[in-house]
Amino acid sequence: DRFLAYSGTDGDGAVNTASVMLGAGVCLSLIAQIGEQIDYLRFMPPKTEANKRTWWTAVVMAGPGWVVLGALKQAIGVFLAVRVIAEVGPAAAPEPIQQFRSAFDAMMPAWSVVPLAVVLVVISQIKINVTNAYSGSLAWTNSFTRVTRHYPGRMVFVLVNLAFALALMEADMFSFLGGILGFYSNCAIAWVVTVATDIGINKYVLKLSPLQPEFRRGMLHAVNPVGVVAFTAASGLSIAMYFHLLGDTVQPYSPVAAAVIAFVLTPLMAVATKGRYYLRRTDDGIGEPLLDSDGNPSAAAFDCHVCRQSYERPDLTACATHDAVVCSLCLSTDKAGDHVLPATA
């Protein structure tokens, strides 16, 4: 009854659209976690006729379907927030331990509440930090190698991520977490909407984006203005709104602006560039098919002629100069242009 009749911390019961949108900005900062689920989906087994139903169920539920669990989690959080605010007041309510205690006090013996809360916090933090160490170091490494053509190793960027985490923790990030999430959500929304629009509109409606994902350095242009322009404009303008540079009235609506601008600009840029900057070439020069008969990436392995490591077919391109194959990493670190690829097809 208290939850359904909750009238806000001001007690007047009025719906404040600006406050709703600011809250939505914090909630939507979690939208990036849908993209991060690929860090788990990459370990899915190959799809076959025998497992295709369970395969698609797992992909959908662990990928975009994650939002269902995320929305349910947030709804339960709102319910807990009303209960905790009534018990300890709005100042202490954001502390996670207060939420755990409020939930478990009603269901468990008093002596078990705090130990269980500690265990759950530790488990969730381990999951979060393992994910961030994995995906963060991958992103850092990929960007650094592309820009500098030097590969220092993933462990370097695991430590870089750790340094950032420690710095934020020591700076008492939790005390201004809402502001950070509000700012970050503009970037996260712009990124996810740009990617989703490119897949949903540019790939399947406009047919300007290649159907098969491509990540190999030799097959891609250094910059594709479709994503770069859409993301930069959407995040830049929405961040300007968030920091009141475009006026106080529109400030709460920055998350909506990020989504709308990204959704509009992504197909516009694809049409303007006619999809020319997605791929440098369509033929990687290797006779072996990229996909097997079931449509999965081929598991055929080849040795890179530079690092002598064995890689699966989707990670390699032909090197016309040496009449061999080269892996994506060695191609990314090639400063002299020794690994010339087949002519553009």
Contacts in CASP RR format, 6 or more apart in sequence:
PFRMAT RR
TARGET T0000
AUTHOR 0000-0000-0000
METHOD contacts of the structure
MODEL  1
DRFLAYSGTDGDGAVNTASVMLGAGVCLSLIAQIGEQIDYLRFMPPKTEA
NKRTWWTAVVMAGPGWVVLGALKQAIGVFLAVRVIAEVGPAAAPEPIQQF
RSAFDAMMPAWSVVPLAVVLVVISQIKINVTNAYSGSLAWTNSFTRVTRH
YPGRMVFVLVNLAFALALMEADMFSFLGGILGFYSNCAIAWVVTVATDIG
INKYVLKLSPLQPEFRRGMLHAVNPVGVVAFTAASGLSIAMYFHLLGDTV
QPYSPVAAAVIAFVLTPLMAVATKGRYYLRRTDDGIGEPLLDSDGNPSAA
AFDCHVCRQSYERPDLTACATHDAVVCSLCLSTDKAGDHVLPATA
2 82 0 8 1.000
2 83 0 8 1.000
2 86 0 8 1.000
3 79 0 8 1.000
3 82 0 8 1.000
3 83 0 8 1.000
6 82 0 8 1.000
7 13 0 8 1.000
9 85 0 8 1.000
9 90 0 8 1.000
17 252 0 8 1.000
18 251 0 8 1.000
18 252 0 8 1.000
19 252 0 8 1.000
21 252 0 8 1.000
21 253 0 8 1.000
21 255 0 8 1.000
21 256 0 8 1.000
22 182 0 8 1.000
22 252 0 8 1.000
24 255 0 8 1.000
24 256 0 8 1.000
25 181 0 8 1.000
25 182 0 8 1.000
25 185 0 8 1.000
25 189 0 8 1.000
25 254 0 8 1.000
25 255 0 8 1.000
26 178 0 8 1.000
26 179 0 8 1.000
26 181 0 8 1.000
26 182 0 8 1.000
26 185 0 8 1.000
27 74 0 8 1.000
28 185 0 8 1.000
28 188 0 8 1.000
28 189 0 8 1.000
28 255 0 8 1.000
29 181 0 8 1.000
29 182 0 8 1.000
29 184 0 8 1.000
29 185 0 8 1.000
29 188 0 8 1.000
30 70 0 8 1.000
30 74 0 8 1.000
31 185 0 8 1.000
31 188 0 8 1.000
31 189 0 8 1.000
31 192 0 8 1.000
32 188 0 8 1.000
32 191 0 8 1.000
32 192 0 8 1.000
33 66 0 8 1.000
34 63 0 8 1.000
34 64 0 8 1.000
34 65 0 8 1.000
34 66 0 8 1.000
34 67 0 8 1.000
34 192 0 8 1.000
35 63 0 8 1.000
35 192 0 8 1.000
35 195 0 8 1.000
36 131 0 8 1.000
36 135 0 8 1.000
37 62 0 8 1.000
37 63 0 8 1.000
37 66 0 8 1.000
38 63 0 8 1.000
39 131 0 8 1.000
39 134 0 8 1.000
39 135 0 8 1.000
39 138 0 8 1.000
40 62 0 8 1.000
41 59 0 8 1.000
41 62 0 8 1.000
41 63 0 8 1.000
44 55 0 8 1.000
44 58 0 8 1.000
44 59 0 8 1.000
45 51 0 8 1.000
45 55 0 8 1.000
46 292 0 8 1.000
46 294 0 8 1.000
46 296 0 8 1.000
46 299 0 8 1.000
47 55 0 8 1.000
47 56 0 8 1.000
47 294 0 8 1.000
47 295 0 8 1.000
47 296 0 8 1.000
48 55 0 8 1.000
48 294 0 8 1.000
49 294 0 8 1.000
61 68 0 8 1.000
77 99 0 8 1.000
80 99 0 8 1.000
80 102 0 8 1.000
80 103 0 8 1.000
81 93 0 8 1.000
81 99 0 8 1.000
83 102 0 8 1.000
84 92 0 8 1.000
84 93 0 8 1.000
84 98 0 8 1.000
84 99 0 8 1.000
84 102 0 8 1.000
85 93 0 8 1.000
87 98 0 8 1.000
87 102 0 8 1.000
88 98 0 8 1.000
92 98 0 8 1.000
93 99 0 8 1.000
96 117 0 8 1.000
96 121 0 8 1.000
97 114 0 8 1.000
97 117 0 8 1.000
97 121 0 8 1.000
100 113 0 8 1.000
100 116 0 8 1.000
100 117 0 8 1.000
100 120 0 8 1.000
100 121 0 8 1.000
101 113 0 8 1.000
101 114 0 8 1.000
101 117 0 8 1.000
104 112 0 8 1.000
104 113 0 8 1.000
104 116 0 8 1.000
104 117 0 8 1.000
105 113 0 8 1.000
108 116 0 8 1.000
129 165 0 8 1.000
132 161 0 8 1.000
132 165 0 8 1.000
133 158 0 8 1.000
133 161 0 8 1.000
133 162 0 8 1.000
136 157 0 8 1.000
136 161 0 8 1.000
137 154 0 8 1.000
137 155 0 8 1.000
137 157 0 8 1.000
137 158 0 8 1.000
137 160 0 8 1.000
137 161 0 8 1.000
138 154 0 8 1.000
140 157 0 8 1.000
140 160 0 8 1.000
140 161 0 8 1.000
141 151 0 8 1.000
141 152 0 8 1.000
141 153 0 8 1.000
141 154 0 8 1.000
141 156 0 8 1.000
141 157 0 8 1.000
144 150 0 8 1.000
144 152 0 8 1.000
144 157 0 8 1.000
145 151 0 8 1.000
145 329 0 8 1.000
145 332 0 8 1.000
145 333 0 8 1.000
146 217 0 8 1.000
146 222 0 8 1.000
146 332 0 8 1.000
149 332 0 8 1.000
149 333 0 8 1.000
149 334 0 8 1.000
149 335 0 8 1.000
150 333 0 8 1.000
151 329 0 8 1.000
151 332 0 8 1.000
151 333 0 8 1.000
173 180 0 8 1.000
182 242 0 8 1.000
182 255 0 8 1.000
183 239 0 8 1.000
183 242 0 8 1.000
185 255 0 8 1.000
185 258 0 8 1.000
186 235 0 8 1.000
186 236 0 8 1.000
186 238 0 8 1.000
186 239 0 8 1.000
186 242 0 8 1.000
186 254 0 8 1.000
186 255 0 8 1.000
186 258 0 8 1.000
187 235 0 8 1.000
187 239 0 8 1.000
187 258 0 8 1.000
189 234 0 8 1.000
189 238 0 8 1.000
189 255 0 8 1.000
189 258 0 8 1.000
189 259 0 8 1.000
189 262 0 8 1.000
190 230 0 8 1.000
190 231 0 8 1.000
190 234 0 8 1.000
190 235 0 8 1.000
190 236 0 8 1.000
190 238 0 8 1.000
190 258 0 8 1.000
190 259 0 8 1.000
190 261 0 8 1.000
190 262 0 8 1.000
191 231 0 8 1.000
191 235 0 8 1.000
193 234 0 8 1.000
193 258 0 8 1.000
193 259 0 8 1.000
193 262 0 8 1.000
193 263 0 8 1.000
193 266 0 8 1.000
194 227 0 8 1.000
194 230 0 8 1.000
194 231 0 8 1.000
194 234 0 8 1.000
194 262 0 8 1.000
194 266 0 8 1.000
197 230 0 8 1.000
197 262 0 8 1.000
197 263 0 8 1.000
197 266 0 8 1.000
197 267 0 8 1.000
198 209 0 8 1.000
198 226 0 8 1.000
198 227 0 8 1.000
198 266 0 8 1.000
198 270 0 8 1.000
199 209 0 8 1.000
201 266 0 8 1.000
201 267 0 8 1.000
201 270 0 8 1.000
202 208 0 8 1.000
202 209 0 8 1.000
202 226 0 8 1.000
202 266 0 8 1.000
202 267 0 8 1.000
202 270 0 8 1.000
202 275 0 8 1.000
203 209 0 8 1.000
203 210 0 8 1.000
203 211 0 8 1.000
205 267 0 8 1.000
206 267 0 8 1.000
206 270 0 8 1.000
206 271 0 8 1.000
208 270 0 8 1.000
208 271 0 8 1.000
208 274 0 8 1.000
208 275 0 8 1.000
208 278 0 8 1.000
209 226 0 8 1.000
209 270 0 8 1.000
209 275 0 8 1.000
209 278 0 8 1.000
210 278 0 8 1.000
210 279 0 8 1.000
210 282 0 8 1.000
212 290 0 8 1.000
212 291 0 8 1.000
214 220 0 8 1.000
214 278 0 8 1.000
214 279 0 8 1.000
215 328 0 8 1.000
216 284 0 8 1.000
216 315 0 8 1.000
216 316 0 8 1.000
216 317 0 8 1.000
216 328 0 8 1.000
216 331 0 8 1.000
217 328 0 8 1.000
217 331 0 8 1.000
217 332 0 8 1.000
218 280 0 8 1.000
218 281 0 8 1.000
218 317 0 8 1.000
218 328 0 8 1.000
218 331 0 8 1.000
218 341 0 8 1.000
219 279 0 8 1.000
219 280 0 8 1.000
219 281 0 8 1.000
219 284 0 8 1.000
219 317 0 8 1.000
220 278 0 8 1.000
220 279 0 8 1.000
220 280 0 8 1.000
221 277 0 8 1.000
221 278 0 8 1.000
221 279 0 8 1.000
221 280 0 8 1.000
223 277 0 8 1.000
224 277 0 8 1.000
224 278 0 8 1.000
225 269 0 8 1.000
225 273 0 8 1.000
225 277 0 8 1.000
226 266 0 8 1.000
226 269 0 8 1.000
226 270 0 8 1.000
226 273 0 8 1.000
226 275 0 8 1.000
226 277 0 8 1.000
226 278 0 8 1.000
227 266 0 8 1.000
227 269 0 8 1.000
229 265 0 8 1.000
229 269 0 8 1.000
230 261 0 8 1.000
230 262 0 8 1.000
230 265 0 8 1.000
230 266 0 8 1.000
230 269 0 8 1.000
231 262 0 8 1.000
233 261 0 8 1.000
233 265 0 8 1.000
234 257 0 8 1.000
234 258 0 8 1.000
234 259 0 8 1.000
234 261 0 8 1.000
234 262 0 8 1.000
234 265 0 8 1.000
235 258 0 8 1.000
237 246 0 8 1.000
237 257 0 8 1.000
237 258 0 8 1.000
237 261 0 8 1.000
238 254 0 8 1.000
238 255 0 8 1.000
238 257 0 8 1.000
238 258 0 8 1.000
238 261 0 8 1.000
239 254 0 8 1.000
240 246 0 8 1.000
241 247 0 8 1.000
241 250 0 8 1.000
241 251 0 8 1.000
241 253 0 8 1.000
241 254 0 8 1.000
241 257 0 8 1.000
242 251 0 8 1.000
242 254 0 8 1.000
243 251 0 8 1.000
244 251 0 8 1.000
250 257 0 8 1.000
280 344 0 8 1.000
281 341 0 8 1.000
281 342 0 8 1.000
281 343 0 8 1.000
281 344 0 8 1.000
281 345 0 8 1.000
282 345 0 8 1.000
283 342 0 8 1.000
283 345 0 8 1.000
284 290 0 8 1.000
284 316 0 8 1.000
284 317 0 8 1.000
284 318 0 8 1.000
284 341 0 8 1.000
284 342 0 8 1.000
285 317 0 8 1.000
285 318 0 8 1.000
285 320 0 8 1.000
285 341 0 8 1.000
285 342 0 8 1.000
286 302 0 8 1.000
286 313 0 8 1.000
286 316 0 8 1.000
286 317 0 8 1.000
286 318 0 8 1.000
286 325 0 8 1.000
288 298 0 8 1.000
288 300 0 8 1.000
288 302 0 8 1.000
288 313 0 8 1.000
289 298 0 8 1.000
289 313 0 8 1.000
290 297 0 8 1.000
290 298 0 8 1.000
290 313 0 8 1.000
290 314 0 8 1.000
291 297 0 8 1.000
291 298 0 8 1.000
292 298 0 8 1.000
292 299 0 8 1.000
297 312 0 8 1.000
297 313 0 8 1.000
297 314 0 8 1.000
298 312 0 8 1.000
298 313 0 8 1.000
298 314 0 8 1.000
299 312 0 8 1.000
299 313 0 8 1.000
300 312 0 8 1.000
300 313 0 8 1.000
301 310 0 8 1.000
301 311 0 8 1.000
301 312 0 8 1.000
301 313 0 8 1.000
302 310 0 8 1.000
302 311 0 8 1.000
302 313 0 8 1.000
302 316 0 8 1.000
302 325 0 8 1.000
303 309 0 8 1.000
303 310 0 8 1.000
303 311 0 8 1.000
303 325 0 8 1.000
304 310 0 8 1.000
304 311 0 8 1.000
304 316 0 8 1.000
304 325 0 8 1.000
304 326 0 8 1.000
304 327 0 8 1.000
304 330 0 8 1.000
305 319 0 8 1.000
305 322 0 8 1.000
305 324 0 8 1.000
305 325 0 8 1.000
305 326 0 8 1.000
306 326 0 8 1.000
306 327 0 8 1.000
306 330 0 8 1.000
306 339 0 8 1.000
307 327 0 8 1.000
307 329 0 8 1.000
307 330 0 8 1.000
309 327 0 8 1.000
311 327 0 8 1.000
315 327 0 8 1.000
315 328 0 8 1.000
316 325 0 8 1.000
316 326 0 8 1.000
316 327 0 8 1.000
316 328 0 8 1.000
317 325 0 8 1.000
317 326 0 8 1.000
317 328 0 8 1.000
317 331 0 8 1.000
317 341 0 8 1.000
318 324 0 8 1.000
318 325 0 8 1.000
318 326 0 8 1.000
318 341 0 8 1.000
318 342 0 8 1.000
319 325 0 8 1.000
319 326 0 8 1.000
319 339 0 8 1.000
319 340 0 8 1.000
319 341 0 8 1.000
320 340 0 8 1.000
320 341 0 8 1.000
320 342 0 8 1.000
320 343 0 8 1.000
321 338 0 8 1.000
321 339 0 8 1.000
321 340 0 8 1.000
322 338 0 8 1.000
322 339 0 8 1.000
326 334 0 8 1.000
326 339 0 8 1.000
330 339 0 8 1.000
331 339 0 8 1.000
END
